[in-house]
C-alpha cells in the first residue's frame, strides 16, 4: 500500500508532466502545420481563402432598363 505522502507526490508529478506534455504536443503540432504549409506553398500557390469580391451596382439607366 502506498503512503499518503508518496501518493501525493506521484499525483503532483503526473499533473506537472501532463501540463508539460500538453504544451510539448502543441508545439510539435504547430511545427508540423508550419512545415506542411511551407511544403504546399509551391504546389498550390497559396493556402489562404480567396478574397470576396464586392458586387457593384450598375448605373441607374441600366437598372431602369431591366
C-alpha positions as CSV (number, residue, x, y, z in Angstrom):
1,X,0.0,0.0,0.0
2,X,1.3,3.5,-0.9
3,X,1.9,6.0,1.8
4,X,-0.2,9.2,1.5
5,X,3.0,11.3,1.0
6,X,4.1,9.1,-1.9
7,X,0.6,9.2,-3.4
8,X,0.5,13.0,-3.2
9,X,4.0,13.3,-4.7
10,X,3.1,11.0,-7.6
11,X,-0.1,12.9,-8.3
12,X,1.7,16.2,-8.4
13,X,4.4,14.7,-10.7
14,X,1.7,13.3,-13.0
15,X,-0.1,16.7,-13.1
16,X,3.1,18.6,-13.9
17,X,4.1,16.0,-16.6
18,X,0.6,16.3,-18.1
19,X,0.8,20.1,-18.3
20,X,4.3,20.0,-19.9
21,X,3.3,17.1,-22.2
22,X,0.3,19.1,-23.5
23,X,2.5,22.1,-24.2
24,X,5.1,19.9,-26.0
25,X,2.4,18.3,-28.1
26,X,1.0,21.7,-29.1
27,X,4.5,22.9,-30.1
28,X,5.0,19.8,-32.2
29,X,1.6,20.3,-33.9
30,X,2.4,23.9,-34.6
31,X,5.8,23.0,-36.2
32,X,4.1,20.2,-38.3
33,X,1.5,22.6,-39.5
34,X,4.1,25.2,-40.4
35,X,6.2,22.6,-42.3
36,X,3.1,21.4,-44.2
37,X,2.2,24.9,-45.1
38,X,5.7,25.5,-46.4
39,X,5.6,22.3,-48.4
40,X,2.3,23.0,-50.0
41,X,3.0,26.6,-51.0
42,X,4.8,25.9,-54.3
43,X,2.2,23.4,-55.3
44,X,-0.9,25.4,-54.7
45,X,0.4,28.9,-54.8
46,X,-1.4,30.0,-51.6
47,X,-3.5,28.4,-48.9
48,X,-5.5,31.4,-47.9
49,X,-9.1,31.8,-48.9
50,X,-9.7,33.9,-51.9
51,X,-10.9,37.4,-51.2
52,X,-14.6,38.1,-51.6
53,X,-15.5,40.4,-54.4
54,X,-18.0,43.2,-53.8
55,X,-20.8,43.2,-56.3
56,X,-21.0,46.6,-58.0
57,X,-24.3,48.0,-58.9
58,X,-24.9,49.2,-62.5
59,X,-25.7,52.7,-63.4
60,X,-29.2,54.0,-62.9
61,X,-30.0,53.8,-66.6
62,X,-29.0,50.1,-66.8
63,X,-31.1,49.3,-63.7
64,X,-34.2,51.0,-65.1
65,X,-33.9,49.2,-68.5
66,X,-34.2,45.9,-66.6
